[in-house]
Each structure stands twice: as structure tokens, then as C-alpha cells.
Amino acid sequence: MKTLASVCLAMFLLPAVVQGGEFRGAWVASVHNINFPSRPGLSAAQQKSEILRLLDVAKRCRLNALLVQVRPEGDALYASRLEPWSRYLTGSQGKNPGYDPLAFFISEGRRRGIEIHAWLNPYRAAATRSKSRSGQHVSRRFPQYTYRVGSVLFMDPGAREVQDHIVNVVRDILTRYQVAGIHFDDYFYPYPTDGGHKQNFPDDATYAAYRKRGGNLSKADWRRDNVNTLIRRVGKTVRSARPGALFGVSPFGIFQPGVPAGTTAGVDLYNDLYADPLTWMREGWIDYLAPQLYWRDGGPQSFSLLLKWWRCRKANPRGVPIWPGIAVDRLLSHKWPVKEIARQLKIEESTGPRKRGGVIFWNLQALKNGSKGVDAVVAE
């Protein structure tokens, strides 16, 4: 006979929402309090009220998924067994906010038919290095693999201990929360500066240790292999810990300058960030890819041209679902007309191959504010 505890556990581990059909999602960013919570130090009741409003916005816009940033800088917006509470909740890293934001997102999302995906930044250890960090923080556990890059702290992707920690964090979330999936953003190795200069990443010692063990890859190939290894391991962990859950990544939207022909870019995803999404798709390590196509249609970074390339058989022979990131925030920041968003939604619907269509909006704030009536456009 099943005990009450076993029945409750089984219910807890069921997928939050039956998956299928088109994916209509939006990112909910916690870093720098972009979306949630609106500022640190709000009471638990105030934070819960904000969550309810965000979920109601998603429901009104006919979204069926939110990608909630629960690990912005080696911390947690949930009751983690491995990492400290996020300072974006209370103002102090490690301070308990008095409730569990991820659990509340999940339970209230279920009421509205909205999946909650746990969005993790794998390697950023501190968005602002001058802020105090808990003794439980990953940078305190592995100071030898914690590097200062400008005002940010990064963990070393080449350190096995760091990778193991990330995989353990993923497994912990999947075994204790009803998330519909795990989502990584675009930060692996640091972006170039705004001037286009590569930032120094001081991983010489880690690379030297790799060579001493008999490794013969160039440093660039070794860095790509580090990222590939994490993606492969996390994909395997997701499938074993929660069959049916999704694992996806949202990389920078242009693979390399000149790919596809006529495309220009100040960032080289393959050679600057050392990310190789084509391998991830070809090997079947991910369930979807959400390239950040944050440009207008036409011109040197054409939305339609880029989407067609990401979905084409040459780049994506398995037909892995491509759910483009659409930058609704640029209605204000770049003064886009709302018809640009309507155009991009129609382009997504008409661009094949399209085994399972979908989009993800950056970010939910523009839909919450109804900037230029975009909420009505998205809800059509």
C-alpha cells in the first residue's frame, strides 16, 4: 500500500503542465532586480503579490511558460541545499526571505496552466564583485577557480569541481521541484567589451593542468570542449532525474559573423564565448534552442534570415525545435514600432522546418507594462 508521503512525492514530481503544442514563453529575470522582485527587501507577502501579477500577465498574453531566473549568480531563489539565498530577494546573500519563490511560482503557475522552467546562469559568480558573498557561495568553496573579469566574478568552466557543482545544483532542483525544465542563458565565457575587445580570462593554470594530464587540444578548442561537456552532462542529468523535462539554452543569436552570408556581428559565439550550439543540436544534448534574435527584420542582422538559418537542415539536421528570443523590450529602448513584433511573430509561424514552433519574449516587463500595446499583439 502506498503511504501518504509517497503519494504526495509522486504528485510533487509530476510535470507542472502537460507539454506539447506551441511554446509561448517569457524570461523573468532576477539579476539586478530586472523583473522579480522589483527591488530587494520586499516582504514575503509583497513578493508573492508580484509573482501573482507576473503570472496573470502571462495568462493574459496567452503564454504557457515562464523561464524564471532562479540562479543569477551562484545563488538561489529557492530553498537550495547547495547554495545561499539570493541577495536580490532580501538585500543580503544567504538571508531567508521567509518563503520559497520557486515553489510559489510553480504552484500558482499550475493554477493558470503555465509551466515554470528553472533558468540558471551556470558560470557567473557575482554580477557585482564588490557585493558581499556568503560563506556557502561557490566562489568561497572554490576560490582558486574564481576569476575577476571587470566588475564581474566568473567561475572557471575548465574546472571539474565547478562543473560537478553545477550538475549537482541541476539535479537538486529537478528532484525537489516540479519545474518543467532547466534553462541556461548565453553566458559561458565572458563577452567582449562594448568596444569589441576580448577580455582576459585567467585560466592558464587550469589549461596547463589539462595539458599535463595528456590533453592536446588548443586552448580555444579546450574551452569549447569544456562548455560542450557541461551541456552534455546537464542534458543527461535532466533526462535521468526527470524524464519528460526539457533542457534548453538561449545562446547569442548569431553563430559567427558572416553566418549566414551577409550577417554582421560584433560578437563571435563560437570564438568569443566558446559555445557551439550546432554540436549540442547535432548530438541531441538539448531539447530546444532559443537563439536571442534581438534584431529587426531586414538589414545586417535580419530576424527572418537568422531564424531560417537556425532551423535549416545544414545547421540543425535533427530538427531540434528553435524558439527564437524576441526582444519586446526594444519597443522602448530602441524605439521599435509594435508592428515589428507582430511581423516577427508571423515570420516565426511561417518559417520551417517547424516541428514544434514557439517563441520566448525578452522580457516579461514589456508585456506587463503593455508597451505600445504589445500585450494585445502577443495575445492575438
Summary of the structure (lengths in Angstrom):
residues: 380
radius of gyration: 20.2
end to end distance: 48.6
largest distance: 65.4
contacts: 1251
relative contact order: 0.12
helix: 39%
strand: 14%
